[in-house]
Amino acid sequence: MKCKLYHLHPEKRAFADDLFHQYQTDAQVSELFVRCRLQSSPHGHAQVNRHFAFNVGETYNYSSIPTTVPLEDSPPCVSVAKNEISNVVLRTLRCSVEFNQVLSVAYMEGMGMKFHSDGEVGLGDVVASLSLGSPARMSFRLRNKPGKGTFDHSAVTREEYEHWFDHACRLCRKSKPRVDEESSTPLQTELVCPTLFTVDIQHGDVFIMIGNTQRFYEHEIERVPGFRIAATCRRIEDVHAHANRTQS
Ligand SMILES: O=C(O)CCC(=O)C(=O)O
């Protein structure tokens, strides 16, 4: 399946205003957002993420493992965000996705999220987020090491990766980083791919990534100019339970 991105702007921003307010009200009632400890910290020192996060539904492992509560215990802000994102996805893709995980991230001025791809095992094809508050710039680049992270990249052949690499460089009119042909290939080197394109996301926008986007690309949120909250919905299959069911 191809990589596809959809950037949707709401007709009116009043809904986003209310939801942004709701998030802040709910966060006063119970402590939603916390800074989570990084799973791998350089030099063995315990470090925390710059941003604050709160997870609902299936557990989600990225650079850190955020506090998770079951879907039925979602605070109102998360349920409203999930419904809105599901509706926009239904209207846009004309198919309904039963999201079972929502990661809400809060950024104070100057915070961001480094380049990563959503690497959860069992991650579904559609990842959709709703942005509230300060504008943000999202940048994309090709994954320079497809084997990195928790995502299973065993199925990516070198030819497949190089095809995407060429295609993306042509599309964005960027020259391909030079590789020492004799000793290395893009798969093996520590090449850092250039940023291929950026997307400026505003208050109330919904951003959808589908298909192979996570497999071939990484995205980052550059340091934001002000307070921002983003709610991202995913469908995560319990691959272990599924494997057990099919074996028995
Ligand atoms: O802040 C955002 O809009 C996206 C956050 C993100 O990249 C993620 O949750 O993986």
The ligand as a Gaussian input file, in Angstrom:
#p B3LYP/6-31G(d) Opt

LIG

0 1
 O        2.217000      16.359000      17.859000
 C        1.777000      15.842000      16.844000
 O        1.038000      16.435000      16.052000
 C        2.175000      14.439000      16.438000
 C        2.806000      13.674000      17.544000
 C        3.478000      12.452000      17.012000
 O        4.273000      12.516000      16.114000
 C        3.189000      11.156000      17.598000
 O        2.345000      11.037000      18.516000
 O        3.804000      10.173000      17.141000

